[in-house]
């Protein structure tokens, strides 16, 4: 819906980019026009402009996100010093525990994944960089929600909580109880609530100088998680959060 601040050309370009970002394969112009409800003349003018600036690229008869847009997106991490702080702290965790580490930011009621440090052994993740997940379903989201003020939390939690798996929290009451546990533990947990066979633990980093509310997590297949490894990675991910916060979160 248009607002008093609406600029049609920017809105239409954003719609095109959003469609491309949500697809794994090139999208043909005709499909973009239909998805964005654009006339052919308007569509091709926008596509030419975006391609000229390398925000999009042609591939196999369609369009994909371009390298210039990726480069612009990475500036999001650099502005707060998050990129360097995350890489250094996460690298130490991976070297010690050989498990993946992810960094995410809270956007409304969504968790958006913005960085990842991979382990030497593979793990199949549901999340990808730039992907969104509902905050109530994942460990990162719980860690982030648990650190909101009561009025902020009430404003962002929807009336209905969608299930991702049969273990996903489905009511506000269940979520509030879970967030109390997160505050006690200093850790968010996802016990196969996003993907069967995968558990995640997340720790809150804090609010950066530019207002990004961030947290870090690790994801581990259930078949390689024993009690000793669980304790180690839980404390390890807390330490990652502390190390990042020391560098990017202003003192209270």
N, C-alpha and C positions, 0 to 999 in steps of 0.2 A: 504494500500500500504506500502511495506517495505521501510525503510529509512536506512541511514548509522548507525543509533543508534538502529536499530531493533534487538531484541532478540526473536527469534521465540517462544521459550517456554513461555516466559512472555506474548507475544502477544496472544498466543493461550489460555493461562489461563485467561487472561483478557476477551477474547471473550466469554469464558464459563461463567464467572461470570456475564458479562453483560446480557447474555440471561437469566440466573437465576434471576437476579435483576429485570428484566422486566416482570416476570411472577408471578402470585399470587398462582399458584399451582406447585407441583413438576414436574420437566421435566425429561423425560426418557432419558437414555444414547443415544439411537438411534436418538432421536430428536435433542439432543445437537450436535451429530456428524454431522447431516445434516445441522443444522443451522450454525455451525462453520466451515463446510467443512473440517472435520478432519477424517483421517483414523482411523479405529477401534483401532489399536494397540496404536497409539498416544493418542487417546481420553482416553482410559482406564488408561494409564500411568499417564496422567494429573489428571484424576478424583481421582485415588488412592492417588496421592501426595497431592492434595487439601483437600481430606477427612482426610488424616492422620494429617494435620495441622489444621483441623476443620474450614477451610474456607468454606467448603460445608458439607452438611449432607445428608444421605439417608433418604427418607421419601416416604412411599406408592409406592415403586417401582421406584422412581425417585430421583432427587436431588433438594435441596434448599440451599439458602445461609446459612452458618454456623455461630455459635455464636462467634467464634474467629474473623471473619471478621467484625462483628458488633462491637466488642470491639475495634478493631483497628480503625474503622471509628469514634468512639466517641472521639478519641484522637484529631481529627480535631478541635473540639470545645475547648478542654482543653488547647491547645497550646497558644491561645491568651487570656485565661481567659474568653472566651466568654460564656462558659457554666454557670458559677456561676453568671456572670454579667447579662446575659439574664434571668436566673431563678428568680433572686431577683427582677429585674425591672418588669418582666412580671407578677410575682405573685401579686405585688401591683396593677397592672392594673386589673387583673382578680378579685381580692378581691373588687375593687371599682366598676367596670363596668360589671362584670360577662360576659365577652366576651373573645373569644379565642385570643391568640397572637402567631404570627409565626416569625421566624428569617430566613432570606435567604441571600445567597451570589450570586453575579453576576459572571457567568462563560461564557465568550463570549457574546452571545446574549440570553443566557438562565438564568433564575432564578432557583437556586437549594435550596430547603427547607431543613434546617439543624437542626431546633429545634422548639418545640411547647409547649405552656402552655395552657392546656384546661380549659374551663370555666365549671361552675357547670351545666349549661343548655346546651343541645346538639345543635350542628350545623353541618350540612352535608357539608364537605369541598371537593372540587375537588382535592386539593393538599394533599400529604402525605410526610412524611419525606423521603428525598432522591429524590423526584420527581422533574422533570424539567418542566418549563412552559416558553413559549416565552416571553421575557421581555416586549414587546410592549402591551401585552394583560392584564397584571396584575398590581395592584397598586405597589407592591414591585419592579417590573421591571422598572416602570416609575420613582419611587423615585431614583433608582440606576442609570438609564440612565441619568437623569437630572443633576447628579453630575459628569458626565464625562467631560473631556476637549473636545472641538469641534472636534479635530482630532481623539480622541479615539472613540467618538460617531459615526463619519462618517465611521470609520473602522469596527465597529461591527454591524451596522444596515444593514440587507440584503436588496436587491432590492425589494423582494416581502415579504409582511407581511401576514402570514396566519391568517385566521379568526378562532376563537374558538367559538364565538357566532355571531349573526348578529349585535351585537353592538361593536365588536372588531375593533380597528383602523386598516385600511387596506392600508394606504399610508404613505410614508415618510413625506409628508406635514402635514397630520393630526397628526402624531406622534410628529413632531417638535412643532406644535401649542400646543399640550397637554403638552409637556415638559416645554414650557414657562410658562404654568399655574402652573405646579408643582413647578417651581422655585419661582413663586410669592406667592404661598400658603405655601410652605415648606412641601408639602404633596402630595403623589401620590394617585390617585383614580381609582378604577375599579368599574364602574357602570354597573354591570351585563355583563361584557365583557368576563369573563371566565365561569361563570355559571349563568343561568337565576334565578332570585330570590335571588341573593347574591351580596352584595356590600362590597368593601374592601377599607381601608384607610391605607397608609404606609408612614413611615418617615425614612429618611436616617440617619444611625448611623455614618458611616465614614469608613476610611481605617485603618485596624488594623496594628500593628507592623509587622505582617507577610504578609501583602499585601492583606488581604481579604477585599473586598468591601461589606459591609453588610447593611441591612435595616430590619425594623420590620413592621409588619402589623397586623390589626385586620379585621375579616370577620364577617358580620352580615346579617342575613336574612332580606329582605326588609319589611316583614310583622311585624317586631318589631322595626323598625327604624323610630322614629319621630324626629322632628327638635331638640328638647332638647337633646335627646340621641346622635344624630349625632354630635352636637357641643361638647358634653362631651367626646365622644370616639376619636374625631379628636384631641382635645387638649391632651387627655390622651395618645394617641400613640406617639405624639410628645415628651411628657415627658419621655416615655419609652426609646425612641431613645437617648434623652439627658442623661438619667441616665446610659445607657450602654456606650455611648461615653465617659463619664467622667471617666470610669474605664478602657476602653480598647483602646481608640484612643489617640495617642500621641498629645500633644498640637501643634498647627500650628507654 
